[in-house]
Amino acid sequence: MNFSETEDIELMHPGHVGCPGCGAVIAMRLALKAMGEKIVLVIPACCWAVVSGPHPQFALKVPLLHTAFETSGAAASGLRAALDMKGDTETTVVVWAGDGGTFDIGFQSLSGAVERNEDFIYVCYDNEAYMNTGVQRSSSTPYGGQTTTTPELQWKKTRKKNIVESLSGHRISYAATASIAFPEDLIQKFKKAMNLKGCTRFLHVFASCPTGWRIPSELSVKIARLAVQTNIFPLYEVEDGINYTINYTGNKTVKEYLKLQGRFKQLSEKDTYEIQKMVDEDFLFLSQKVKLRR
Amino acid sequence: MLLQKQFFGHESVMMLSKELLYISRSNISTEINKTGSWRFLTPIYQLKSSPCTEKCPLSQDISRIEMLVSKGKFKEAIDLILLENPFPSVCGHVCFHTCETACNRKSFDEPVGIHSIERFLGNIAIAEDYKLNIPIISFNGKNIAILGAGPSGLGAAYFMRILGYNCDVFEIKKEPGGLLRWGIPAYRLPDLVLRKEILRIESLGVKIHCNSKETVDSLKKSGKYDAIFIGCGYGKPVKMGIDGEDLAIDGLEFLYKIRNGENTDIGGHVAVIGGGNSAIDVSRSLIRIGATPIIFYRRRIEDMPAFKEEVEAANVEGVEIRELTKPIRIEKDSEGLVITLNNNNTFKAQHVIKAIGNEAENHWKLLLDSKENFSKFSRTVLVNNHLPIVLGGDLVNPVKSVADAIASGKQAAMVLDSFFNHREVTNSMDIYTGGDRKNRSKHITSIEEINLDYFEFSPRRDSEIEEAKRCFNCGICNDCDNCRIFCPEISVNFKDNKRSINLDYCKGCGICITECPRNAMGLREEA
């Protein structure tokens, strides 16, 4: 792909303090290219609260409101109301939260906002653990993953929460998954979300984390791509909580994805097989939902 | 304001609206952090060689040519070919594309159809009467005589002219082209293609004198020339050394007659002896004049030196090949000829054509045996007794093919030029004249270095542009922009169509190198 003229704008400054190879930074950079500068970001505690710059430095060229961990849904609702009161309908409010702030701590405010159908875009960049506090497990950490709170043989033995399905249960107007390894698809989905005004839109962006996943920084994008190619993180969209579209069908085995990462190195052949079964089951379930399109 | 400054100790406490808000606000960017200091590995743009180019006797910049074609930039692609090869369409027709056997794509799905793209470009250049647009050095006052207007002689003339020499080509036959004109049947190489590509060489100011009686001695005596190139090919048929050999017709003579439009009076069963390309050419030509050729070859079919595609084509056309058979005697009888074979069987035929190869005529052999003031190169030999003489083409080339012959002419041009100018002889004119390719790494990109995530399984396409898009473009940049798209540090700059890395901020994560689909980037360790 090549950036179009409107996408060829840079709304980030270099010199930010993200780790080398940070997937979340790539996600932000590509998303900003799609959304343009008429946005206000709301960022709860997460990696990006740090990456955006220690005060008074700032790594972005769009305004940003830092909020508490659990309040991004509510803060975005308030920000939207304030902009409306000022008569500013042009600016879009965008929440940019990590998986901890979305799946766990911020879930109640997100759920409330989606139920009220507040007018903003909620982006969860998912690096599958609490990375900036030292890699603690979140409800987004996948089955089989090691973190500092699920170390060695105490690896996480429960499944990753399916956030898009949870929100589909809210009958959210638009929910989609995207990956940093598929920039064209990611930019398209952000543009689509920008154009759907007046409702809550949710984007689940897969963002690899070289530090927390114990992978070499240069493989950051490759591993994000493998997650899609193995159907571990399928790319799909849900409209009105009912109409499903799968954007990519992978054909690789989960082993190719797992073996590259330090956080999965303790898994046995049997565990890998279990994971493959789960992934196949989930993807089959998803494929069945596509058939229910209205 | 004073109160806020005391309270927060920083100027960044500002007013968001007319109301005073106790909210801190950042007012400088992160650009003061030179994160480049984190780096211990530095990415660099490092173009590399491709296996096809390496295998091409003419060292054409194939991966770049395909890239230009895929973008519809045919003119640039033609120029790039003409820089290394004066005969794109001829080669597109008859070259046996060793490039495709080396193609990295072959272990992925199918090699890229390089020869058909070359033919396509060559034909466009002919159809549109394309004017050469490559750097040509103005006359330097030196005159070169070239004996033989075959692929090597014409190649030598073309490249000598590019390097600034005045060239006279002397051809004994009535038309230029050598084996291309007289030895390759028209079904493989149309006349028009050859004529037009020779005309293009002449348009540079190369003079071709046909029906010429000049010899090395007469040229030496004339004193007009500063050097001589000899590319006279193999003119003398090899002897089989069997009884009745004189009853057999020489293959090249037969092909010459056909190409000259003469009536050959050959029909019925014809025994063709040999297993090389000319045996196949003879047989396929016989089919076209209504005869029934049978090839007798002394080894197995898979040992035949003829190119595989040609053997297959001959099979399809109904040419019978009898392997492990060798004639030991040819006799005349009332009905025609009787050939006695090594297995004591006999075979009756109306005619026998021998196509077991040719060799250099004796006077060239003597010149090659002189050994005095003699320097050997990979495709040429330089003899320097008072006057530098370069021998090229089939006379000295280890591989006898059209592309190798042209390459020999090219090398001769460089050998003679370096004799006067002292430059290093290479396979590529672009490298020889100090073009962009000189800076390219010699490392040949292998399939392991290609990021296959960016390519889809797809067999050959009919459209040349679509086919060219299949090319991996091994080792060269095709402006896919991946390095810039994925850079988390906003450190890849794109200005004036050129990319560069901002080392002030690059943390050396290496994503750009991994995500470069074609290995056009490399790593340098930080000192």
Interface residues (C-beta under 8 A of the other chain):
Chain A: M1 N2 F3 E10 M12 H13 P14 G15 H16 V17 G18 P20 G21 C22 G23 V25 I26 R29 L30 G53 H55 P56 Q57 F58 A59 I180 P183 P210 P216 S217 E218 L219 S220 V221 K222 R225 Q229
Chain B: H10 S12 S24 R25 S26 N27 I28 S29 T30 E31 I32 N33 K34 T35 W38 R39 D453 D479 C480 D481 R484 I485 F486 P488 E489 I490 S491 N502 D504 Y505 K507 G508 C509 G510 I511 I513 T514 E515
